[in-house]
Amino acid sequence: MNLRLMLEDLEELVSCESFSADHEAVARSARVVADQGLRRLGTRPETIVIDGVTHLRWTFGTPRVLLVGHHDTVWPIGTLAEHPWSLVDGIARGPGVFDMKAGLVQAFHALAALPSPEGVCLLVTGDEEVGSPSSRALIEESARGCAAAFVLEAGADGGALKTARKGTSNYAVTVHGRAAHAGLEPERGANAGIELAHQILALGAIALSADDGAAPDGLGPTTVTPTVLSGGTTTNTVPALASVEVDVRVPTLAAQARVDEMVRALAPRTPGTRLEVSGGPNRPPLEQASSARLFELACRIAKDLGMEPPRGVAVGGASDGNFTAGIGCPTLDGLGAVGGGAHAAHEHVVVEEMPGRTRLLTGLIASVLGGEPPAGAVATEAAVTGEAAAGRTSPAAGSSATAGESPGEAGR
């Protein structure tokens, strides 16, 4: 692997800002990524624009291996002026260098090192950092029928591969009350703020009931975290509306389903108020079973290459690998850069690790294309689609749960 060329490519990608919320910037970044892929792979990608977001896909023959990456970053336009590209003492810095532009460079060079990329699909999305709302279906479509998916997200501490990830769910709980003058006739109101306080306490108790015991794979327990709060209009008005957004992280599909059931069963306690729950599961967990055989393969290949075998770790954050595993495609994550500081000012990449990581990825791709049989993962798509899919509102508008009704009555 030619480290000089890899660093030139990395500087090119980092120097093109690609803040997820700026679709024009993401489109410019996609053109830079596409040109780089043309230089390294000899062909242009398919450019796919969904809801204004630009994604890229290279497909060589009938894919058996899927490589997944993203070119958007969390960094607002102008960050490059404050934290410019730099390479000092073997450390590369700049917005998105670690998460995950170095991973894209490694993917291009890994594919270029193969005798032929026939049988590989490389998908580079433009909205991973905001939850992949426009690219999820594209990721799942690309993964179907593949024997393995390799995710170019950065490695964990020390370059450890990510063998399990928590699943995610997102909810908004809205309380509808009744306004009244807080001084003259507060008793005529139905205080949505007080009811929201009851619901926040109820949400905090859900996590304790969702797990059936110790979480597998070192992922830690289910967490249900109320985050953004809003409510009220003026200081002398009983609040007629209040809401809270909720972040949920789950180690298993079973826990994700239980949390969903319990959140939708929330019932109001304050007379005159009603609840509206929207949202739902976003990403299913990437469970250990999906990555086990591929991780074993990575350890064997590293040994053959004279490299230290990688460690495997479970992490709480989610990635697009959750989607590939969720439809039953064996998935190994964290094959990108070695470094640290994702989403922080000290984001960096240890550049001497890039050639070795690239050789490991090349070996993984070649082995699967050569017939290494990863164990099939159990398809779990049903757990996060259909009625439980993100964006569902429960109860339906106009028939929300109201204090004094049972959850069953309110849901009819």
GUDRENVO-749869 format. One record per residue (C-alpha): residue in one letter; x, y, z; residue number from 1. Coordinates in pm, whole numbers, plus 50000, padded with zeros to 5 digits. Layout:
REM GUDRENVO-749869
RORO  rest  x  y  z  nr
RORO  a  X  Y  Z  NUM;
...
REM end
This chain:
REM GUDRENVO-749869
RORO  rest  x  y  z  nr
RORO  m  50000  50000  50000  1;
RORO  n  50134  50343  49905  2;
RORO  l  50094  50559  50215  3;
RORO  r  50190  50877  50029  4;
RORO  l  49901  50831  49786  5;
RORO  m  49665  50742  50067  6;
RORO  l  49752  51063  50251  7;
RORO  e  49706  51271  49937  8;
RORO  d  49362  51116  49897  9;
RORO  l  49279  51175  50264  10;
RORO  e  49377  51542  50244  11;
RORO  e  49155  51581  49937  12;
RORO  l  48850  51440  50114  13;
RORO  v  48903  51625  50443  14;
RORO  s  48954  51953  50255  15;
RORO  c  48602  51928  50111  16;
RORO  e  48358  52000  50394  17;
RORO  s  48043  51787  50402  18;
RORO  f  47815  51887  50688  19;
RORO  s  47514  51654  50685  20;
RORO  a  47258  51933  50712  21;
RORO  d  47400  52121  50411  22;
RORO  h  47284  51922  50108  23;
RORO  e  47481  52139  49865  24;
RORO  a  47800  52072  50058  25;
RORO  v  47722  51700  50065  26;
RORO  a  47671  51709  49686  27;
RORO  r  48009  51880  49639  28;
RORO  s  48171  51620  49862  29;
RORO  a  48007  51341  49662  30;
RORO  r  48167  51475  49344  31;
RORO  v  48509  51473  49511  32;
RORO  v  48457  51119  49642  33;
RORO  a  48335  51003  49301  34;
RORO  d  48640  51150  49126  35;
RORO  q  48872  50984  49375  36;
RORO  g  48697  50651  49324  37;
RORO  l  48733  50693  48948  38;
RORO  r  49108  50741  48985  39;
RORO  r  49153  50440  49211  40;
RORO  l  48894  50199  49067  41;
RORO  g  48873  50307  48704  42;
RORO  t  48498  50361  48700  43;
RORO  r  48245  50618  48810  44;
RORO  p  47980  50534  49066  45;
RORO  e  47606  50545  49038  46;
RORO  t  47496  50878  49189  47;
RORO  i  47172  50845  49383  48;
RORO  v  46995  51153  49519  49;
RORO  i  46717  51085  49771  50;
RORO  d  46536  51369  49948  51;
RORO  g  46814  51602  49835  52;
RORO  v  47095  51387  49981  53;
RORO  t  47366  51254  49750  54;
RORO  h  47478  50892  49783  55;
RORO  l  47727  50696  49570  56;
RORO  r  47737  50328  49478  57;
RORO  w  47994  50129  49286  58;
RORO  t  47873  49784  49179  59;
RORO  f  48104  49527  49022  60;
RORO  g  47918  49228  48883  61;
RORO  t  47683  49047  49118  62;
RORO  p  47782  49158  49470  63;
RORO  r  47871  48906  49737  64;
RORO  v  48055  49158  49954  65;
RORO  l  47921  49499  50056  66;
RORO  l  48146  49779  50180  67;
RORO  v  47957  50053  50364  68;
RORO  g  48080  50404  50438  69;
RORO  h  47959  50761  50454  70;
RORO  h  48104  51093  50341  71;
RORO  d  47894  51333  50550  72;
RORO  t  48030  51471  50878  73;
RORO  v  47896  51641  51190  74;
RORO  w  48110  51951  51129  75;
RORO  p  47935  52274  51020  76;
RORO  i  48069  52457  50716  77;
RORO  g  48359  52679  50822  78;
RORO  t  48508  52431  51069  79;
RORO  l  48794  52365  50826  80;
RORO  a  48918  52722  50877  81;
RORO  e  48934  52662  51254  82;
RORO  h  49067  52305  51238  83;
RORO  p  49246  52272  50903  84;
RORO  w  49396  51959  50757  85;
RORO  s  49733  51891  50912  86;
RORO  l  49984  51608  50924  87;
RORO  v  50231  51638  51209  88;
RORO  d  50441  51360  51363  89;
RORO  g  50236  51090  51194  90;
RORO  i  49900  51226  51312  91;
RORO  a  49645  51354  51058  92;
RORO  r  49385  51602  51176  93;
RORO  g  49087  51782  51029  94;
RORO  p  48706  51767  51031  95;
RORO  g  48589  51416  50946  96;
RORO  v  48938  51270  50916  97;
RORO  f  48860  50990  51163  98;
RORO  d  48483  50969  51117  99;
RORO  m  48511  50855  50851  100;
RORO  k  48704  50990  50554  101;
RORO  a  49011  50779  50626  102;
RORO  g  48785  50474  50605  103;
RORO  l  48679  50575  50253  104;
RORO  v  49041  50612  50144  105;
RORO  q  49119  50268  50286  106;
RORO  a  48822  50119  50102  107;
RORO  f  48934  50259  49765  108;
RORO  h  49291  50135  49811  109;
RORO  a  49176  49794  49938  110;
RORO  l  48960  49742  49630  111;
RORO  a  49239  49866  49401  112;
RORO  a  49470  49602  49551  113;
RORO  l  49241  49315  49450  114;
RORO  p  49307  49130  49122  115;
RORO  s  48950  49229  49037  116;
RORO  p  48669  49399  49233  117;
RORO  e  48417  49167  49068  118;
RORO  g  48158  49067  49329  119;
RORO  v  48190  49381  49542  120;
RORO  c  47952  49671  49604  121;
RORO  l  48084  49990  49767  122;
RORO  l  47810  50214  49905  123;
RORO  v  47899  50563  50032  124;
RORO  t  47604  50743  50187  125;
RORO  g  47552  51111  50266  126;
RORO  d  47334  51114  50578  127;
RORO  e  47469  50861  50827  128;
RORO  e  47544  51123  51089  129;
RORO  v  47176  51221  51107  130;
RORO  g  47042  50865  51128  131;
RORO  s  47041  50763  50759  132;
RORO  p  46679  50869  50696  133;
RORO  s  46713  50873  50317  134;
RORO  s  46971  50596  50279  135;
RORO  r  46835  50320  50500  136;
RORO  a  46637  50150  50223  137;
RORO  l  46938  50182  49992  138;
RORO  i  47166  50020  50251  139;
RORO  e  46925  49733  50308  140;
RORO  e  46870  49684  49935  141;
RORO  s  47246  49672  49875  142;
RORO  a  47302  49422  50159  143;
RORO  r  47038  49171  50053  144;
RORO  g  47197  48863  49903  145;
RORO  c  47550  48951  50016  146;
RORO  a  47760  48704  50210  147;
RORO  a  47922  48977  50419  148;
RORO  a  47910  49348  50491  149;
RORO  f  48220  49535  50604  150;
RORO  v  48161  49875  50762  151;
RORO  l  48434  50138  50729  152;
RORO  e  48349  50326  51046  153;
RORO  a  48657  50405  51253  154;
RORO  g  48788  50145  51492  155;
RORO  a  48734  50158  51867  156;
RORO  d  49020  50234  52108  157;
RORO  g  49346  50100  51972  158;
RORO  g  49181  50002  51645  159;
RORO  a  48955  49734  51795  160;
RORO  l  48688  49603  51560  161;
RORO  k  48326  49656  51656  162;
RORO  t  48158  49320  51691  163;
RORO  a  47832  49435  51849  164;
RORO  r  47637  49759  51865  165;
RORO  k  47332  49868  52057  166;
RORO  g  47015  49932  51866  167;
RORO  t  46847  50270  51879  168;
RORO  s  46492  50400  51913  169;
RORO  n  46373  50759  51922  170;
RORO  y  46043  50888  52057  171;
RORO  a  45862  51212  52120  172;
RORO  v  45607  51214  52402  173;
RORO  t  45370  51508  52376  174;
RORO  v  45122  51609  52645  175;
RORO  h  44808  51797  52542  176;
RORO  g  44653  51989  52828  177;
RORO  r  44426  52291  52863  178;
RORO  a  44537  52652  52907  179;
RORO  a  44402  52880  53178  180;
RORO  h  44509  53196  53361  181;
RORO  a  44761  53088  53622  182;
RORO  g  44646  53352  53870  183;
RORO  l  44274  53395  53813  184;
RORO  e  44153  53041  53747  185;
RORO  p  44432  52780  53738  186;
RORO  e  44180  52513  53836  187;
RORO  r  44020  52546  53493  188;
RORO  g  44342  52438  53327  189;
RORO  a  44498  52096  53273  190;
RORO  n  44870  52144  53331  191;
RORO  a  45068  51974  53055  192;
RORO  g  45395  52053  53234  193;
RORO  i  45296  51863  53548  194;
RORO  e  45182  51570  53339  195;
RORO  l  45507  51576  53146  196;
RORO  a  45694  51546  53476  197;
RORO  h  45497  51230  53555  198;
RORO  q  45583  51088  53213  199;
RORO  i  45953  51166  53245  200;
RORO  l  45961  50970  53570  201;
RORO  a  45771  50685  53404  202;
RORO  l  46017  50682  53115  203;
RORO  g  46307  50659  53358  204;
RORO  a  46156  50344  53507  205;
RORO  i  46112  50171  53170  206;
RORO  a  46479  50084  53128  207;
RORO  l  46477  49889  53455  208;
RORO  s  46196  49668  53323  209;
RORO  a  46321  49615  52968  210;
RORO  d  46620  49385  53024  211;
RORO  d  46591  49020  53117  212;
RORO  g  46922  49021  53298  213;
RORO  a  47280  49104  53209  214;
RORO  a  47316  49249  52861  215;
RORO  p  47512  49031  52618  216;
RORO  d  47851  49106  52467  217;
RORO  g  47949  49373  52718  218;
RORO  l  47703  49623  52570  219;
RORO  g  47559  49732  52902  220;
RORO  p  47191  49761  52990  221;
RORO  t  46907  49927  52807  222;
RORO  t  46899  50303  52851  223;
RORO  v  46594  50528  52815  224;
RORO  t  46702  50891  52830  225;
RORO  p  46468  51191  52820  226;
RORO  t  46658  51462  52633  227;
RORO  v  46499  51772  52476  228;
RORO  l  46219  51927  52683  229;
RORO  s  45972  52198  52583  230;
RORO  g  45646  52339  52713  231;
RORO  g  45442  52639  52809  232;
RORO  t  45393  52979  52651  233;
RORO  t  45395  53252  52917  234;
RORO  t  45473  53268  53286  235;
RORO  n  45112  53336  53381  236;
RORO  t  44947  53063  53171  237;
RORO  v  44882  52702  53265  238;
RORO  p  45073  52508  52994  239;
RORO  a  44847  52354  52732  240;
RORO  l  45130  52170  52558  241;
RORO  a  45457  52010  52669  242;
RORO  s  45684  51748  52516  243;
RORO  v  46000  51547  52565  244;
RORO  e  46221  51367  52318  245;
RORO  v  46357  51029  52424  246;
RORO  d  46676  50849  52325  247;
RORO  v  46668  50469  52368  248;
RORO  r  46965  50230  52338  249;
RORO  v  46907  49855  52355  250;
RORO  p  47139  49553  52353  251;
RORO  t  46885  49308  52207  252;
RORO  l  46587  49301  51976  253;
RORO  a  46376  49165  52260  254;
RORO  a  46459  49467  52475  255;
RORO  q  46383  49700  52185  256;
RORO  a  46040  49544  52142  257;
RORO  r  45967  49562  52516  258;
RORO  v  46064  49928  52536  259;
RORO  d  45845  50006  52236  260;
RORO  e  45551  49832  52399  261;
RORO  m  45598  50012  52729  262;
RORO  v  45645  50356  52576  263;
RORO  r  45325  50315  52376  264;
RORO  a  45142  50200  52692  265;
RORO  l  45216  50523  52880  266;
RORO  a  44895  50668  53025  267;
RORO  p  44828  51018  53161  268;
RORO  r  44773  51081  53532  269;
RORO  t  44659  51443  53531  270;
RORO  p  44285  51489  53465  271;
RORO  g  44211  51665  53140  272;
RORO  t  44540  51575  52970  273;
RORO  r  44611  51330  52693  274;
RORO  l  44930  51182  52549  275;
RORO  e  45062  51145  52199  276;
RORO  v  45360  50917  52135  277;
RORO  s  45547  50932  51805  278;
RORO  g  45863  50768  51677  279;
RORO  g  45986  50416  51737  280;
RORO  p  46278  50185  51662  281;
RORO  n  46537  50330  51425  282;
RORO  r  46824  50082  51412  283;
RORO  p  46812  49720  51530  284;
RORO  p  47104  49596  51740  285;
RORO  l  47408  49453  51565  286;
RORO  e  47428  49137  51770  287;
RORO  q  47741  48930  51830  288;
RORO  a  47609  48640  51623  289;
RORO  s  47618  48856  51310  290;
RORO  s  47988  48934  51340  291;
RORO  a  48138  48626  51507  292;
RORO  r  48254  48433  51200  293;
RORO  l  48381  48744  51024  294;
RORO  f  48575  48849  51332  295;
RORO  e  48738  48505  51350  296;
RORO  l  48829  48543  50983  297;
RORO  a  48981  48886  51049  298;
RORO  c  49197  48744  51325  299;
RORO  r  49325  48465  51097  300;
RORO  i  49402  48707  50815  301;
RORO  a  49582  48947  51049  302;
RORO  k  49799  48660  51173  303;
RORO  d  49879  48557  50815  304;
RORO  l  49980  48917  50739  305;
RORO  g  50212  48925  51039  306;
RORO  m  49988  49172  51220  307;
RORO  e  49871  49169  51579  308;
RORO  p  49524  49010  51583  309;
RORO  p  49256  49276  51638  310;
RORO  r  49048  49298  51951  311;
RORO  g  48672  49285  51926  312;
RORO  v  48455  49514  52136  313;
RORO  a  48089  49597  52181  314;
RORO  v  47992  49964  52166  315;
RORO  g  47682  50164  52250  316;
RORO  g  47676  50379  51938  317;
RORO  a  47493  50273  51623  318;
RORO  s  47600  50274  51258  319;
RORO  d  47472  50164  50920  320;
RORO  g  47606  49820  51013  321;
RORO  n  47299  49786  51234  322;
RORO  f  47088  49795  50918  323;
RORO  t  47293  49536  50727  324;
RORO  a  47290  49300  51025  325;
RORO  g  46921  49367  51076  326;
RORO  i  46827  49213  50742  327;
RORO  g  47041  48905  50804  328;
RORO  c  47371  48996  50636  329;
RORO  p  47677  48895  50843  330;
RORO  t  47843  49222  50938  331;
RORO  l  48178  49333  51079  332;
RORO  d  48216  49698  51179  333;
RORO  g  48501  49931  51277  334;
RORO  l  48734  49843  50989  335;
RORO  g  48822  50207  50921  336;
RORO  a  49085  50430  51074  337;
RORO  v  49286  50393  51394  338;
RORO  g  49285  50712  51598  339;
RORO  g  49026  50889  51808  340;
RORO  g  48827  51201  51885  341;
RORO  a  48521  51137  51670  342;
RORO  h  48291  51444  51673  343;
RORO  a  48547  51636  51882  344;
RORO  a  48812  51900  51818  345;
RORO  h  49092  51648  51879  346;
RORO  e  48970  51413  51602  347;
RORO  h  49276  51243  51452  348;
RORO  v  49412  50946  51261  349;
RORO  v  49735  50751  51324  350;
RORO  v  49853  50738  50964  351;
RORO  e  50104  50455  51000  352;
RORO  e  49812  50222  51071  353;
RORO  m  49636  50295  50742  354;
RORO  p  49829  50053  50515  355;
RORO  g  49786  49763  50757  356;
RORO  r  49415  49824  50800  357;
RORO  t  49382  49841  50424  358;
RORO  r  49563  49510  50376  359;
RORO  l  49336  49352  50636  360;
RORO  l  49028  49476  50449  361;
RORO  t  49166  49348  50118  362;
RORO  g  49222  49009  50275  363;
RORO  l  48871  48996  50416  364;
RORO  i  48713  49084  50083  365;
RORO  a  48926  48831  49894  366;
RORO  s  48852  48556  50145  367;
RORO  v  48475  48601  50126  368;
RORO  l  48485  48625  49748  369;
RORO  g  48691  48307  49750  370;
RORO  g  48424  48119  49936  371;
RORO  e  48486  48171  50308  372;
RORO  p  48137  48095  50444  373;
RORO  p  48032  48345  50712  374;
RORO  a  47757  48207  50928  375;
RORO  g  47422  48340  50818  376;
RORO  a  47267  48592  51051  377;
RORO  v  46903  48566  51141  378;
RORO  a  46697  48829  50962  379;
RORO  t  46560  49074  51213  380;
RORO  e  46410  49332  50982  381;
RORO  a  46057  49262  51098  382;
RORO  a  46142  49393  51442  383;
RORO  v  46201  49743  51311  384;
RORO  t  45962  49772  51019  385;
RORO  g  45590  49770  50973  386;
RORO  e  45389  49907  51263  387;
RORO  a  45697  49948  51484  388;
RORO  a  45888  50155  51229  389;
RORO  a  46022  50496  51320  390;
RORO  g  45776  50773  51265  391;
RORO  r  45466  50583  51369  392;
RORO  t  45241  50783  51598  393;
RORO  s  45060  50605  51879  394;
RORO  p  44789  50656  51971  395;
RORO  a  44665  50811  51649  396;
RORO  a  44596  51181  51645  397;
RORO  g  44245  51242  51769  398;
RORO  s  44236  50920  51971  399;
RORO  s  44528  50976  52208  400;
RORO  a  44529  50833  52557  401;
RORO  t  44343  51056  52799  402;
RORO  a  44353  51059  53179  403;
RORO  g  44082  50827  53308  404;
RORO  e  44102  50585  53014  405;
RORO  s  44291  50261  53003  406;
RORO  p  44564  50226  52737  407;
RORO  g  44349  49968  52561  408;
RORO  e  44049  50198  52549  409;
RORO  a  44255  50487  52421  410;
RORO  g  44406  50281  52141  411;
RORO  r  44077  50176  51982  412;
REM end
